[in-house]
Amino acid sequence: MERNELLKKFSTVQFLNFALGFFGLQFAWQMRIILSGPVTEGLGASPFIYGLIWLAGPFTGMVVQPLVGALSDKTVSPFGRRRPYLLGGALLASLALWIFPNSANVADFLHNITGLNLPPLTALVIAAIMIWIIDACVNVAQGPYRALVPDVVPEEQYSLANSYISLAIGLGSVVAAGTAPFLKWAFGYQMSIPAQFIMAAIAFTLAMLWTCIKIKEPECVKVKTQENVKSESFIKSVQGFFALSPEVGKICTMQFFTWIGTMCMMIFFTQYAIHTIFAVPDLTTADETVKTLFSQAVLDGTNFSSVCFAIFNLVCFLVAIPIGILSAKYSNKKVHIVSLFTMIIAYLGLFLTRDTKIAALMMGLAGIGWASICALPFAMLSQFIKKGTEGSVMGIFNIFIAGPQVFVCTLVAWYISKCAFSIGAGFVNYHWEYTFIIGAICLLIASVIANKVEEKI
């Protein structure tokens, strides 16, 4: 009997239990997206250095996810083949999340116990290392998590399962981004950046633990794993990946351009909010007096960015399940193309505006595209996955998510660093808004490629 015939359809409660771990993962990831810029800039990171620090995500994604995905396909343990990676990644990432915003304190501690005069950028180096650990551990958890979908969910529910993941991504991001602004608005309490990272660490660990307890791998998957313990070289795995179908290459190319466009916003939006919307000059080389002068504006810009990301992900949360339903009716491809166009329009609006209300509205519109990006490309690919290779396939597929980030972290960051302009009194700023034009062009290319994908009926 085929494995898919042995899998029972998931109920709503099962889907929620399954998706909760991704809620925690995205909670932590969203905190890292929103607040890593202000933390590293305060430690002396220029736009280009900030981009280089962001290379942690794509490099660990290209290396860790394929490796861990392949390992998880062959893992045999009392806890299953995916769950050890889910929980292990969450625990290690949570530790790094606690250390990251306290990098300056860690540098001071090292100075005190060693008596050495450490270089001025020691704290920035520590912060960069923590970001690399966070991103590596998120990838350790994320690849096997995506591979768990075809392990435990019947094929006819793939789109719905990925839509629940999209829903969890949206809700996790909303709570992560919205908590500090809500506390400020409702109670006048400004939550500190370290406290927000501790909150993310707790959420990641507890949510992933819940999913690991509630979701059991069926016996048929464990047997299938033991039948396929022969190792395969990475090259052969990649060759087998592209041999799945000619459509796989199209889906990967679509993902490549999609994620260039997506990361142009993810990486740079907080800096755009602070420096473009709130007109704060670059403070990389500023002394403490100048930083204090603009501290409130930086805080306002950071809170505004959090609100915008909360709106962005709230829309993702609200439309995630409808997108799954519509894709089942009209096809993944058609719904995905329409969703990408909503994101393109939003990017153009962000490029043109300096108004907070319009910027927030555009981020909400972009959330429609984000809900689709989090679900439908994976649903499209799942149609072509060979049984027993789910972890390897999702790991290799992640290269086309992580690879584009290298482009954004290097070339786009370098380009922004060259777009400086004077704003008087010896201050300079950068055209952060240019990232949205680059992103819109790449999303347009992705939509054209998506139209050429021939899905299984």
Secondary structure, DSSP 8 states (H G I E B T S, - for coil): --HHHHS----HHHHHHHHHHHHHHHHHHHHHHHHHHHHHHHTT--HHHHHHHTTHHHHHHHHHHHHHHHHHHH---TT-SSHHHHHHHHHHHHHHHHHGGGHHHHHHHHHHHH-----TTHHHHHHHHHHHHHHHHHHHHHHHHHHHHHHHS-GGGHHHHHHHHHHHHHHHHHHHHHHHHHHHHHH-----HHHHHHHHHHHHHHHHHHHHHH----HHHHHHHHHT-----HHHHHHHHHTS-HHHHHHHHHHHHHHHHHHHHHHHHHHHIIIIIS-----TT--HHHHHHTHHHHHHHHHHHHHHHHHHHHHHHHHHHHHHHHHHHH-HHHHHHHHHHHHHHHHHHHHH---HHHHHHHHHHHHHHHHHHTTHHHHHHHTT--TT-HHHHHHHHTHHHHHHHHHIIIIIHHHHHT-EEEEETTEEEE-TTHHHHHHHHHHHHHHHHHTT-----
